[in-house]
Amino acid sequence: MSILIFVEHSDGKIKKASLEALSYGAALASKLGLDADALVIGKTEAPLTELGGYGVKKVFHVGPTETSSTDTKIISNLITKVVEQINADVLVLSNTLTAKGVAPRVSVRLKAGLVSGAVSLPEINNGFTVRKNVFSGKAFSDINILTAKKIITVNQNAFEIAKTAGTAEVVTLNLEIPTSTIEVLAVNKTAGDVLLSEAERVISGGRGLKGPENWGLVEELAKLTGAATACSRAVADAHWRPHHEHVGQTGLAIAPNLYFAIGISGAIQHLAGVNRSKTIVVINKDPEAPFFKAADYGIVGDAFEVMPKIIAAVKALGAN
């Protein structure tokens, strides 16, 4: 009996969100007095033994398979088989787009209770109660899972990565991989040095920047701070920026350590996608902008006057 953590990777590199899930699963295993194991589907660059540094005893490896990152039906099928084979008690995944397609399917197959978007370790003194965000992050809900097998998806940036010097045993599983019903015609990857969904820092702009020709302010600060760039829906709809940079309720939900909003009013739909950020900084010339109520730090001023000063200060800090 054990905890099984599903590990996602992209271009052979383990995703940061999965490292958080590994740390979460290992901490949960310690709390329950069980072993923590990992499951990797497909080929990765780094040796899988290194995942032992995040608290897992074994890494079960299936693959390689070209459909492993695109067909959630196949991923669900393989995860279910491994959970049943090793008799895992709890399945842990990061709350990514892939997991949102996988976890419900595995839940049905295993007749397992599912809580998506967990923000802390379960309370086990009186049952198995998992806390998650509800109402777009405005409240918490404590859910008690009553089934024998349990599935948890962990919100990104909700649990710190814990790294040690341990190593893991790698066990290769020869499982029959179903034929995919998905035909991949092309893969168009987003541009940029930092992946928005996993960025520690995000610099975001809104209509207050007045046009795409002024986006250099966002891009320069992002480059100086090692941040990803993002935008509001209005900016994406106006085709100032690509839609994959749109964050908010109808775009990408993110949870960076720093979210820096420039010229964004902070409508409820936008806040729903960024309110899990650890620190929010807002620049807006309207002192009544709703975003100031959610901000940790706010600057009332014209972005075209404030941003050059911030950029100059960051450059000076870097030089020192």
Buried (B, 14 or more C-beta within 10 A) or exposed (E): EBBBBBBBBBEEEBBBBBBBBBBBBBBBBBEBEBBBBBBBBBBBEEEBEBBBBBBBBBBBBBBEBEBBBBBBBBBBBBBBBBBEEBEBBBBBBBBBEBBBBBBBBBBEBBEBBBBBBBBBBBBEEEEBBBBBBEEBBEEEEEBEBEEEBBBBBBBBBBBEBBEEEBBBEBEEBEBEBEEBEEEEEEEEEEEBEBEBBBBBBBBBBBBBBEEBEBBEBBBBBBBBBEBBBBBBBBBBEEEBBEEBBBBBBEBBBBBBEBBBBBBBBBBEBBBBBBBBBEEBBBBBBEEEBBBBEBBEEBBBBEBBEBBEEBBEEBEEEEEE
